[in-house]
């Protein structure tokens, strides 16, 4: 199992959709864990860890981006 961390910015039209909690697990079999979030009526910013098979994590990131979510990987010191 792999674990990757991302910072996601959701546009206004996606704020009320449960994309992280429902779609990622149901479609890709990964486990999302929201670590922090700031949500307003205009935008949502979410720090999320995604755990699972690396190829499924990558597929879930592509899915988010295709839906219009800006996804940036969070790299920490010592990460490759």
C-alpha positions as CSV (number, residue, x, y, z in Angstrom):
1,X,0.0,0.0,0.0
2,X,1.1,3.5,-0.8
3,X,0.2,6.8,0.8
4,X,0.3,10.1,-1.0
5,X,-0.7,13.6,0.3
6,X,-2.4,16.2,-1.8
7,X,-3.7,19.7,-1.6
8,X,-7.0,20.0,-3.5
9,X,-8.8,23.2,-4.5
10,X,-12.4,22.7,-5.5
11,X,-14.3,25.2,-7.7
12,X,-17.7,26.5,-6.5
13,X,-19.8,24.1,-8.6
14,X,-18.2,21.1,-7.0
15,X,-18.2,22.2,-3.3
16,X,-21.4,20.2,-2.4
17,X,-20.5,17.0,-4.2
18,X,-19.0,14.2,-2.1
19,X,-16.2,13.6,-4.6
20,X,-13.5,12.7,-2.1
21,X,-15.6,10.7,0.4
22,X,-17.7,8.7,-2.0
23,X,-16.1,8.7,-5.5
24,X,-12.5,7.9,-4.7
25,X,-13.3,4.8,-2.6
26,X,-16.2,3.5,-4.7
27,X,-14.5,3.9,-8.1
28,X,-10.8,3.3,-7.3
29,X,-10.7,1.4,-4.0
30,X,-8.5,4.0,-2.3
31,X,-8.9,5.3,1.2
32,X,-9.1,9.1,1.4
33,X,-8.4,10.8,4.7
34,X,-9.2,14.5,4.9
35,X,-6.5,16.1,7.2
36,X,-7.6,19.7,6.9
37,X,-10.1,21.8,5.1
38,X,-11.3,25.4,4.5
39,X,-14.7,25.7,2.9
40,X,-16.6,28.8,1.8
41,X,-19.5,29.4,-0.5
42,X,-17.0,30.1,-3.3
43,X,-14.3,27.6,-2.9
44,X,-13.1,24.6,-0.9
45,X,-9.4,23.8,-0.1
46,X,-8.7,20.4,1.3
47,X,-5.6,18.6,2.4
48,X,-6.1,14.9,1.9
49,X,-4.1,11.7,2.2
50,X,-4.9,8.9,-0.2
51,X,-3.9,5.4,0.6
52,X,-4.0,2.4,-1.7
53,X,-2.3,0.8,-4.6
54,X,-0.1,3.5,-6.3
55,X,-1.7,3.1,-9.7
56,X,-5.2,3.5,-8.2
57,X,-4.0,6.6,-6.4
58,X,-2.8,8.1,-9.6
59,X,-6.0,7.2,-11.4
60,X,-8.0,8.9,-8.6
61,X,-5.9,12.1,-9.0
62,X,-6.6,12.0,-12.8
63,X,-10.3,11.7,-12.0
64,X,-10.2,14.7,-9.7
65,X,-8.4,16.8,-12.2
66,X,-10.8,15.8,-15.0
67,X,-13.7,16.9,-12.7
68,X,-12.1,20.4,-12.4
69,X,-10.3,20.0,-9.1
70,X,-6.8,21.5,-8.9
71,X,-4.6,18.8,-7.3
72,X,-1.1,19.4,-6.0
73,X,1.0,16.7,-4.4
74,X,2.4,17.6,-1.0
75,X,6.0,16.5,-0.7
76,X,7.8,16.5,2.6
77,X,11.6,16.5,3.3
78,X,12.9,13.1,2.5
79,X,10.2,12.3,-0.1
80,X,11.5,11.1,-3.4
